């Protein structure tokens, strides 16, 4: 991870879940853009994977809606959320809601 990105995260305590005009958090954007390291660091520093954007999509919705990219299987993305819950749970204290519904009533695996 780049030093400027690390410094940015370190200086944003309490603001990691700020939203843009569509309600996306930095975690939504990192996942949508394919930035695994950014997503991992956002989770490590307390980003909430269960926050929904204006469409009701959580981070898990974003991961499951990503088009398959050669060399970047979806299970790598799902592992990020698994890691956030199971491997780093004591630090983040966040559960990933696997059955969260968006505004159309769709679960992430719909």
Backbone torsions as a table, in degrees:
resi	resn	phi	psi	omega
1	UNK	NA	143.8	-178.0
2	UNK	-74.1	148.8	179.9
3	UNK	-61.3	-42.7	178.5
4	UNK	-59.9	-38.2	178.9
5	UNK	-66.2	-42.9	178.2
6	UNK	-60.7	-42.9	179.0
7	UNK	-64.8	-37.8	178.0
8	UNK	-62.4	-47.5	179.1
9	UNK	-63.1	-45.5	-178.9
10	UNK	-60.7	-31.0	-178.5
11	UNK	-88.5	0.6	-175.4
12	UNK	-111.4	25.2	-177.5
13	UNK	-54.0	131.3	-179.7
14	UNK	84.5	-8.8	-178.3
15	UNK	-118.3	10.3	-177.3
16	UNK	-68.4	-17.3	-179.6
17	UNK	-106.8	23.3	174.9
18	UNK	-61.0	152.4	-175.6
19	UNK	-116.3	148.4	174.6
20	UNK	-90.9	-168.5	-174.7
21	UNK	-65.7	-21.9	178.4
22	UNK	-99.2	6.4	178.6
23	UNK	85.8	2.0	178.7
24	UNK	-71.7	142.0	173.7
25	UNK	-93.6	169.5	174.5
26	UNK	-56.7	-32.6	178.2
27	UNK	-66.0	-44.1	175.5
28	UNK	-54.0	-48.4	-176.6
29	UNK	-64.8	-43.7	179.5
30	UNK	-60.5	-42.7	179.7
31	UNK	-67.5	-42.5	-179.5
32	UNK	-64.8	-35.2	-178.7
33	UNK	-85.2	-4.2	178.7
34	UNK	79.5	26.9	-178.4
35	UNK	-98.1	82.0	-176.8
36	UNK	-60.5	-43.8	-177.5
37	UNK	-65.1	-41.9	177.4
38	UNK	-60.8	-45.7	-179.2
39	UNK	-60.7	-45.2	179.7
40	UNK	-59.7	-44.4	-179.1
41	UNK	-68.1	-37.6	176.3
42	UNK	-61.7	-43.5	177.4
43	UNK	-63.8	-44.1	-179.1
44	UNK	-60.5	-33.9	-177.6
45	UNK	-91.9	8.3	170.9
46	UNK	108.0	8.3	176.4
47	UNK	-60.9	140.5	-177.5
48	UNK	-90.2	112.7	-178.6
49	UNK	-72.0	-8.6	-177.0
50	UNK	-98.2	-3.5	178.9
51	UNK	-68.0	136.9	-179.4
52	UNK	-102.4	146.9	175.3
53	UNK	-83.4	-170.0	-176.7
54	UNK	-63.4	-22.8	177.6
55	UNK	-87.9	-4.3	-178.4
56	UNK	88.0	9.2	-177.9
57	UNK	-85.3	127.7	174.9
58	UNK	-90.3	-179.7	177.3
59	UNK	-59.9	-37.4	179.0
60	UNK	-66.6	-37.8	174.1
61	UNK	-58.5	-45.6	-178.3
62	UNK	-60.5	-45.0	179.8
63	UNK	-61.5	-46.1	-176.2
64	UNK	-71.6	-21.0	179.3
65	UNK	-90.7	-7.1	-179.2
66	UNK	-64.6	137.0	173.8
67	UNK	-67.0	147.6	179.1
68	UNK	-67.5	127.2	-179.7
69	UNK	-111.2	127.2	179.7
70	UNK	-53.3	132.8	179.1
71	UNK	82.0	1.7	-179.0
72	UNK	-139.1	71.1	-176.6
73	UNK	-63.7	151.5	-178.3
74	UNK	-57.7	-30.9	-177.5
75	UNK	-63.9	-25.0	174.6
76	UNK	-64.6	-36.7	-179.7
77	UNK	-72.7	-41.6	178.5
78	UNK	-63.5	-33.6	177.6
79	UNK	-60.2	-34.5	178.0
80	UNK	-56.0	-46.1	-179.1
81	UNK	-73.7	-34.6	174.3
82	UNK	-59.4	-47.0	179.0
83	UNK	-58.6	-44.2	-177.8
84	UNK	-60.2	-35.4	-177.2
85	UNK	-87.3	-53.5	-171.4
86	UNK	-86.3	-47.3	-173.6
87	UNK	-82.5	-27.6	-176.1
88	UNK	-121.6	21.8	-174.0
89	UNK	-59.6	-39.7	-178.2
90	UNK	-62.1	-31.2	-179.8
91	UNK	-82.2	-43.1	-173.4
92	UNK	-92.2	-30.3	-176.9
93	UNK	54.4	38.2	179.9
94	UNK	-118.6	131.4	170.5
95	UNK	-97.1	144.6	175.8
96	UNK	-94.9	122.5	-179.1
97	UNK	-84.0	102.4	-175.2
98	UNK	-78.0	-14.3	-179.0
99	UNK	-109.5	17.9	179.0
100	UNK	-61.3	140.4	-179.6
101	UNK	-108.3	141.2	175.1
102	UNK	-83.7	-173.5	-176.1
103	UNK	-66.4	-18.2	177.0
104	UNK	-95.4	5.6	178.1
105	UNK	82.0	12.9	-177.5
106	UNK	-90.2	135.8	172.5
107	UNK	-81.4	166.3	-179.1
108	UNK	-56.2	-34.3	-176.8
109	UNK	-92.3	15.3	-179.3
110	UNK	-59.8	NA	NA
